[in-house]
């Protein structure tokens, strides 16, 4: 199996005018299916800093909503790009509050113009020094899924050039690119639901973190979320489509710089 080592902006630049509108609709439907599951499980309130709908150059557009609640520190449900010109990117990223140490849920779909897929359970602890935590959340089914995808004949492992992005991924992160085809989209839908259902079960079964440990966990969560978001190498693609000012506003909303609602305790 070969790997993809070109950056998102390189992939888009090579084929910048491919119409992926129909693919975008199918991928956004998957993202929305997951979001509906999450809304049914958690008490959520949309933060006033949500950007909503926005537009950019030559048909580029997007939507960004941010949510929080008693158990959820920061949830992003969003899309951005130009479906008629190769690039789209959509997110369902769920950062839990410090009440639990269950990994966060990271999820993204998109077109470059090929299919792009990311899903990870983002660790809340250092896996090197917390082997029991690593065993509980990353061995077994998550590890088996990772190995299965590494053996895929349809998808190729996407390796980010951004070092910190790789540091922030778990050993079982799913980051892949593949051809735009019905089989690929159906595979993405299937694994997305399985991964989310497993994560929701973890939350249901979780034991609360001791109150005296929650402030430090919340601080760690925010630092990592901000660092990943601001360093995302795909930010340059968004800046090219929407300009520097709006791009910076979108990045800030992704990590919650201007949030109005309080963080959960």
N, C-alpha and C positions, 0 to 999 in steps of 0.2 A: 504494500500500500504506500503510495506517495503522499506527500504532505503539501499543504498550501502555505507558502511563506511570503507571498506578496501581500501588501497591505490592502485594506479596503479601497483606499483612494486609487491605488494602482489598478486594481481589478475593475473599478468603475471607469477609469480613464481609458482602459483598453477597449471597452465596449460600452460607450457612454450613451448610446441612443437606442437601446433595446426596449421595446414596449413590454412592460411587465405588469400592466394594470390588472389583468385577470388573476395573475399569480398573487399580487398584492391583496386582492379581495379575499382570496382563499386563506392566505396567511393571517390576515387581520381577523378573519372569522375564527381561526384557531386561538389567537390571542384573546379574543373576546369570550370564547367558550371558557377558557381558564379563568378569566376575570370574573365571570358570572359565578363560577364555583367558589371563588374566594369571597365574593360579596355575600354569598349565602352562608359562609362559615364565620366571618368576622363582622363585628360592628365597626363600620367605617364612616368617616366624614371627609368630604372633599375640602382641601385646604384652599383658602382664598388666593394663594400664590400660584395656583394652577394657571397655565398660560391659555388653555383652550385651543381653539383653531387659530392657525396662522398661515401666512403665505410667503413665498419667496420669489426667486427668479424663474422665469420660463416655465411656469406651471408647477414649481415646487410648492409643497404645502406640508402641513402636519397638524398634530393635535397632542396636547400634553395635559394630563390631569394627575394631581398628586393627592394622596389620601392618607389619613392617619386614624388611629382608634386606640382603645384601651390595650389591645394586644399588639398593635402594629405601629411601629415608629414612623415608617415612611414607605408608601407604596406608589409606584409609578406605572401608569397605564397610558401608553403613548405610541405614536408613530411619527415618522418624519421621512422626507425624501421626495422623489418625483417618480411615481409609478410608470409614467410613459417614457422615462429616460433612465432605465437601468437600476437606480439606487432607491431602495426603501429599507427602513429599519424600524422595528417595533419592539416595545418592551413591556414586560410585566415583571417588575422587580419588587420583591416584598422583603423589607427589613423589619424583623420583629422587634418589639420592645424588649427591655432588659429583664422582664419577668421570666423569660425562658432563655435557655442557652441553645435551643434548637437552631441549626444552621439557617441562614437566610435563604430565600428562594430567588435565584436569578434566572431570567428567561428572556431570550431575544430571537426574533426571526427577521429575515430580510432577503433582499435580492441585490446582487452585485455585478452583473445581472443574474448569475447563478444563484441557487438557493444558499442561504446562510443560516446557521442554527447555533444557538448557545443555550445551554442550561447547566446550572451548577447549584449545588448546595454549599453556600459560602460559610466556611467554618467560623465559629465564634470563639474558638480557642486554638492555640498553637497545637497542631497535631503531633509534632515531634515530642512534646513534653506531656501530652495528654493522650496516651495510647488507648485508654478505655473509651474516650470520646471518639477517637478515630475509628475504633472497632464498632462502636454503636451506630454511627451515622454514615460511615463510608465503606465498610466491608460488607460482604453479602450482596444484596441486590444492586446497590449503586455501583459497586465494583464490577459485578457481572455485566451490568448494562454498558459500562465503559469498555470492557473487553469486547463485548459483542459489536459495539460501534467501531472499534479499532479494526475489526475484521470485516467491516462492511466493504462490499464491492461497488457500492453506489456513491458513498460519501467519502471525502478525504478530510483528514485531520487539519484544521486551520490553526496555525501557530502564529500568535500575535508577535509582532516585532517589538512591542512595548514590554520591556522587562518587568515592570511592576505589575502589569496586567497578568503576566504569567505567574508572578509570585502570589497574586491574590486568588488564583484558581486552586480549587481542591484537586487532589490526585484523580478524582472521578469526574472532572468537568467534561462536558460534552460540547465541543466546539468544532463544527464541521461545515464544509461546503460541498455542494453536489449539483447535479444537473436539474434544471427546472422541468420536472415531469410529474405526472400524476402519482407514480409510485413513491417518489421522493416526498411529495407533500403529504401523502397518507402516512408514510413512516414518521414524519415529523409530528403529525396529529397524534398518532398512537403513543409515541414515547413521551410527548408533552403531558398528556393526561396521566400516564402511569407515574411519571416523576412527581407531578403535582399531588396526585392522590396519596402517594407515599409520604410526602412532606406534610400534608394536612393530617395524616394519621399520627405522625410524630408530634405535632402540636397538640393534638387531642390527648396524647398519652404523656405529655411532658410534666416533669416535676418542677415547681417554681424555684427560681434561683433565690438564694438567701438575700434578704433586703439589703444587707450591708455590702453586697458584691455588685449590685445593679448599677450604681453610678459609674464605676470603672468600666463595666461592660458597655454602657451607653456611650461613653466617651470613645472607647475603641471602635465601636460600630460607626460612629459619625466620622471619625478620622479616616477609616478605610473607605467608607462610601464617598467622601469628598475627594480623596486622593485618586481613586479609580476613575471617578467621573471626570475630574478635571484633566487627567492624563490620557483619557481615551484617544488613541490615534485617529479614530474615525471622526473626531470633532472637526477636523479640517474639511471634511466633505460637507458637513452641515454648515460650516462657515462660508464655504464657496456658494452654497445654495441660498443662504439667508442673510449673509452679511455678518460682520463681527459683533455688532451690538446685540442683535437678536440671538445669535449663537451663544453668546455669553449668558444671556438671560435664560436660555433653555438649559444650558449646563448647570447654572445655579439652581434652577428648579428641580433638576434631577437629584441633587443631593440635599436640597432643602434649605439653601442659604436664607431665603426670605420667607420662610414658613411663618404663618400667623398662629396656628393652633399649637398648643403645648405638646411636648414629647411625653409619651406614657412613662410611668414610673414602675 
